[in-house]
Amino acid sequence: MSVDGRVAVGPDMTMFDPNPLVSVLPDESSLWDRISQAIEAEWHPGGAIFGSGTFIRENDPVKDLPVFTGDTEILYEDYLPVDVVAKTQYWSVFIDGRGRGRSGYKGEPLGNHVIHVVSESAPAEYMAFLRSKQIPYLVGGRDHADLHAALSKLRSKLGVRVVCLMGGGTLNGVMIRERLVDEIHLVILPALYGGRQTPTLVDCDVLTSGSALPVLELLSTQSEQNGLLWLHYRVHYKTLET
């Protein structure tokens, strides 16, 4: 993030949008390689988790799919095709509660595969589409994806004990409020982005009585070349009382 807490240079950007500041900011790719190695050594994650905003803008139109006319009951059961599960070593967990990711994301290099997490509000034609492409999915939550249920199923059904959270501010915020983040590796860029609508590291509901207040324990800090700062925190949760 930037020093002022922004994780993007402007609102409503996806991973496919070029960063207009790339030529003036220091290259942090080698640092992220080292951080990934440190996380692997400590946690051995079985996947990474992303929000839909990483791939799709909020107001982008979604692809029309054929209307599903069969029995919809089976569509709203978890779909884990045996042959896909058997060959997958690392899962990219795509949180897509409303069923908007209609590009058939699979991502199959070297034993990796995408698994979608949807809610009961996702349209039946979307579930049918995922099944037609043999794309696994987990179902949970009425209006929004149930992240607790999704993580529980990843462990019980797929043996995934740890995932790396790679989402934007919205998913980060939900995961924090749900007490689902254990550690944070944070790279601070020597820049101030500004912008009232620019996403921050954690975009979520305002703290209220009974909310989870994350209190961070600093485990390490490293000053890197070109003004980069790598901070490593353990997260402890306190219940806010007002």
C-alpha positions as CSV (number, residue, x, y, z in Angstrom):
1,M,0.0,0.0,0.0
2,S,1.0,3.6,-0.2
3,V,2.0,5.5,2.9
4,D,-1.6,6.9,3.1
5,G,-3.0,3.4,3.0
6,R,-4.2,3.1,-0.6
7,V,-3.9,-0.2,-2.4
8,A,-4.7,1.1,-5.8
9,V,-4.1,4.4,-7.6
10,G,-7.8,5.0,-8.3
11,P,-11.3,3.5,-7.8
12,D,-12.8,0.6,-9.6
13,M,-9.6,-0.8,-11.0
14,T,-9.0,-4.5,-11.8
15,M,-5.8,-6.5,-12.1
16,F,-6.0,-6.1,-15.9
17,D,-5.7,-2.3,-15.7
18,P,-2.1,-0.9,-16.2
19,N,-0.7,1.0,-13.3
20,P,-0.1,4.6,-14.6
21,L,2.6,5.1,-11.9
22,V,4.6,2.0,-12.8
23,S,7.4,4.1,-14.3
24,V,7.9,6.3,-11.2
25,L,7.4,3.8,-8.4
26,P,10.1,1.3,-7.3
27,D,9.8,-2.2,-8.5
28,E,8.8,-4.4,-5.6
29,S,8.5,-7.7,-7.5
30,S,11.7,-9.2,-6.1
31,L,10.6,-8.3,-2.6
32,W,7.3,-10.1,-3.1
33,D,9.2,-13.1,-4.3
34,R,11.0,-13.2,-0.9
35,I,7.8,-12.6,1.0
36,S,6.1,-15.5,-0.9
37,Q,9.1,-17.7,0.0
38,A,8.8,-16.7,3.7
39,I,5.1,-17.4,3.8
40,E,5.6,-20.8,2.1
41,A,8.3,-21.7,4.6
42,E,6.2,-20.9,7.6
43,W,2.6,-21.8,6.5
44,H,2.7,-24.0,3.3
45,P,-0.5,-22.5,1.9
46,G,-2.7,-24.6,-0.2
47,G,-4.2,-21.7,-2.1
48,A,-4.8,-18.0,-2.5
49,I,-8.1,-16.1,-2.1
50,F,-9.3,-13.3,-4.3
51,G,-12.3,-11.0,-4.5
52,S,-14.4,-10.5,-7.6
53,G,-13.3,-6.9,-7.8
54,T,-9.8,-8.1,-8.7
55,F,-11.2,-9.2,-12.0
56,I,-14.5,-7.4,-12.6
57,R,-15.6,-3.8,-12.1
58,E,-18.7,-3.3,-10.0
59,N,-20.8,-1.8,-12.9
60,D,-19.4,-3.9,-15.8
61,P,-22.1,-5.7,-17.6
62,V,-22.0,-9.5,-17.2
63,K,-22.1,-12.0,-20.0
64,D,-25.6,-13.4,-20.8
65,L,-26.0,-17.2,-20.3
66,P,-28.6,-19.6,-21.6
67,V,-31.6,-19.9,-19.3
68,F,-31.5,-23.1,-17.3
69,T,-34.7,-25.0,-17.5
70,G,-33.9,-28.2,-15.6
71,D,-34.0,-29.1,-11.9
72,T,-32.1,-26.4,-10.1
73,E,-31.8,-28.1,-6.8
74,I,-28.6,-30.0,-7.6
75,L,-27.0,-26.8,-9.0
76,Y,-27.0,-25.3,-5.5
77,E,-24.9,-28.1,-4.1
78,D,-21.1,-27.9,-4.0
79,Y,-19.6,-29.0,-7.2
80,L,-16.1,-30.7,-7.0
81,P,-15.4,-32.8,-10.1
82,V,-13.3,-35.8,-9.0
83,D,-10.8,-35.6,-11.9
84,V,-10.1,-31.8,-11.3
85,V,-9.7,-32.3,-7.5
86,A,-7.3,-35.2,-8.0
87,K,-4.9,-33.2,-10.1
88,T,-5.0,-29.9,-8.3
89,Q,-2.3,-29.0,-5.8
90,Y,-3.0,-25.3,-5.3
91,W,-6.4,-23.6,-5.4
92,S,-7.2,-20.0,-6.5
93,V,-10.3,-19.2,-4.5
94,F,-12.5,-16.7,-6.3
95,I,-15.1,-15.1,-4.1
96,D,-18.0,-14.5,-6.5
97,G,-21.2,-14.5,-4.4
98,R,-23.4,-13.0,-7.1
99,G,-22.1,-15.2,-10.0
100,R,-20.6,-12.4,-12.1
101,G,-17.3,-14.2,-13.1
102,R,-18.5,-15.5,-16.5
103,S,-15.2,-15.8,-18.4
104,G,-14.7,-19.4,-17.4
105,Y,-11.7,-18.8,-15.2
106,K,-9.8,-22.1,-14.7
107,G,-6.1,-21.3,-14.4
108,E,-4.6,-24.7,-14.8
109,P,-0.8,-24.3,-14.9
110,L,1.2,-26.9,-13.0
111,G,-1.5,-28.3,-10.8
112,N,-3.3,-25.0,-10.0
113,H,-7.0,-24.5,-10.5
114,V,-9.7,-21.9,-9.8
115,I,-12.6,-22.7,-7.4
116,H,-15.5,-20.3,-7.2
117,V,-17.3,-19.5,-4.0
118,V,-20.9,-18.4,-4.6
119,S,-24.0,-17.7,-2.6
120,E,-27.6,-18.9,-3.0
121,S,-28.4,-15.7,-4.8
122,A,-26.2,-16.6,-7.8
123,P,-28.4,-17.4,-10.8
124,A,-29.0,-21.1,-11.8
125,E,-27.6,-20.5,-15.3
126,Y,-24.3,-19.4,-13.8
127,M,-24.0,-22.7,-11.8
128,A,-24.9,-24.6,-14.9
129,F,-22.2,-22.7,-16.8
130,L,-19.6,-23.6,-14.2
131,R,-20.5,-27.2,-14.4
132,S,-20.4,-27.3,-18.1
133,K,-16.8,-26.0,-17.9
134,Q,-15.9,-28.4,-15.1
135,I,-15.1,-25.4,-12.8
136,P,-15.5,-26.4,-9.2
137,Y,-17.5,-24.3,-6.8
138,L,-18.7,-24.1,-3.2
139,V,-22.1,-22.7,-2.2
140,G,-22.8,-20.9,1.1
141,G,-24.7,-17.8,2.3
142,R,-28.0,-16.4,1.2
143,D,-27.1,-13.0,-0.3
144,H,-23.3,-13.0,0.0
145,A,-20.7,-15.7,0.0
146,D,-20.3,-17.2,3.4
147,L,-16.5,-17.0,4.0
148,H,-16.5,-19.0,7.2
149,A,-18.3,-21.9,5.5
150,A,-16.0,-21.6,2.4
151,L,-12.8,-21.9,4.4
152,S,-14.3,-24.8,6.5
153,K,-15.2,-26.7,3.3
154,L,-11.8,-26.0,1.7
155,R,-10.2,-27.7,4.7
156,S,-12.7,-30.6,5.1
157,K,-13.3,-31.4,1.5
158,L,-10.0,-30.4,-0.2
159,G,-7.5,-30.6,2.7
160,V,-6.5,-26.9,2.4
161,R,-5.4,-25.7,5.8
162,V,-4.0,-22.2,4.9
163,V,-4.8,-19.7,2.1
164,C,-3.1,-16.4,1.3
165,L,-5.4,-13.5,1.1
166,M,-4.7,-11.6,-2.1
167,G,-7.9,-9.5,-2.2
168,G,-8.5,-5.8,-2.4
169,G,-9.8,-3.6,0.3
170,T,-13.3,-4.9,0.4
171,L,-12.4,-8.6,0.8
172,N,-9.7,-7.7,3.2
173,G,-12.3,-5.8,5.3
174,V,-14.7,-8.7,5.3
175,M,-12.0,-11.1,6.3
176,I,-10.8,-8.9,9.1
177,R,-14.3,-8.3,10.5
178,E,-14.9,-12.0,10.4
179,R,-11.7,-12.7,12.3
180,L,-10.3,-14.8,9.5
181,V,-6.8,-13.2,9.1
182,D,-3.9,-14.6,11.2
183,E,-0.9,-12.7,9.9
184,I,-0.2,-9.7,7.6
185,H,2.8,-9.1,5.4
186,L,2.6,-5.5,4.3
187,V,4.8,-3.7,1.8
188,I,4.6,0.1,2.1
189,L,5.5,2.1,-1.0
190,P,7.2,5.5,-0.6
191,A,4.3,7.4,-2.2
192,L,1.1,9.2,-1.3
193,Y,-1.8,8.4,-3.6
194,G,-4.7,10.3,-2.1
195,G,-8.2,10.2,-3.5
196,R,-11.4,10.0,-1.5
197,Q,-12.8,7.1,-3.5
198,T,-9.4,5.3,-3.8
199,P,-9.5,1.8,-2.1
200,T,-7.6,1.4,1.1
201,L,-6.0,-1.6,2.7
202,V,-9.2,-2.4,4.6
203,D,-12.6,-1.1,3.4
204,C,-15.3,-2.4,5.6
205,D,-18.2,-1.4,8.0
206,V,-17.5,1.1,10.7
207,L,-16.5,-0.4,14.1
208,T,-19.5,-0.8,16.4
209,S,-19.9,-2.4,19.8
210,G,-19.2,-6.1,19.5
211,S,-17.1,-5.7,16.4
212,A,-13.8,-7.5,16.0
213,L,-11.0,-5.0,16.6
214,P,-7.7,-6.3,15.1
215,V,-4.7,-5.4,17.2
216,L,-1.4,-6.0,15.5
217,E,1.7,-7.5,17.0
218,L,4.8,-6.5,15.1
219,L,6.9,-9.5,14.3
220,S,9.5,-7.9,12.1
221,T,10.3,-4.9,10.0
222,Q,12.8,-4.6,7.2
223,S,13.8,-1.5,5.3
224,E,14.4,-2.3,1.7
225,Q,16.0,-0.6,-1.3
226,N,14.3,2.4,-2.9
227,G,12.4,3.3,0.2
228,L,10.2,0.1,0.4
229,L,9.3,-1.1,3.9
230,W,8.3,-4.7,4.7
231,L,6.2,-5.1,7.9
232,H,5.2,-8.5,9.3
233,Y,2.4,-8.6,11.8
234,R,0.4,-11.2,13.8
235,V,-3.2,-10.3,14.2
236,H,-5.0,-10.5,17.6
237,Y,-8.7,-9.8,17.8
238,K,-10.4,-7.9,20.6
239,T,-14.1,-7.4,21.0
240,L,-14.9,-3.7,20.9
241,E,-17.0,-2.5,23.8
242,T,-18.5,0.9,23.9
